[in-house]
Amino acid sequence: MRKFALGDVVNSDKGRRGVVRAAFKSRDGQQFYAVEKDGAMDYLEEDRLSLAPRVELAA
């Protein structure tokens, strides 16, 4: 089962924040995600990502 859904904001292990745009499995069965940051795509393993904390904005 996937840990992240499309549209989730995630942080990578290198401190980059992006949005999950696609999820897929490798031939070995490992879960990967395509994460967009500033128009560029990174393809990262599931264990290298964590959910970014939600920021509540004041009204």
C-alpha positions in Angstrom: 0.0 0.0 0.0 1.2 3.5 -0.8 2.3 5.8 2.1 1.6 9.0 0.2 -1.2 10.1 -2.1 -1.2 12.3 -5.2 -1.0 16.0 -4.2 0.6 15.3 -0.8 3.4 17.8 0.2 6.5 15.8 1.2 10.0 16.4 2.3 12.9 14.4 1.0 15.8 13.2 3.1 17.9 16.0 1.5 15.5 18.7 2.9 13.7 19.5 -0.4 9.9 20.0 -0.3 7.7 19.1 -3.2 4.3 17.7 -4.3 3.7 14.1 -5.2 2.6 13.9 -8.8 2.8 10.1 -9.5 3.4 6.9 -7.7 4.7 3.6 -9.2 6.5 0.4 -8.3 9.8 -0.7 -9.7 10.3 -4.2 -11.2 11.6 -5.3 -7.8 8.4 -4.1 -6.1 9.9 -1.0 -4.4 7.5 2.0 -4.2 8.7 5.2 -6.0 7.2 8.6 -6.2 7.6 11.4 -8.8 7.9 14.6 -6.7 7.6 18.0 -8.4 9.6 21.0 -7.0 9.6 24.3 -8.9 8.6 22.5 -12.2 11.4 19.9 -12.0 10.6 16.2 -11.2 12.6 14.0 -8.8 12.0 10.3 -8.6 12.5 9.1 -5.1 12.1 5.9 -3.1 9.3 5.9 -0.5 11.8 5.5 2.5 13.5 8.8 1.5 10.3 10.8 1.9 8.3 12.1 4.9 5.0 14.0 5.0 5.6 17.7 5.4 3.9 19.3 8.4 0.7 21.3 7.5 1.0 25.0 8.1 -2.1 26.7 9.3 -2.5 30.3 8.1 -4.1 32.9 10.2 -7.3 34.4 8.9 
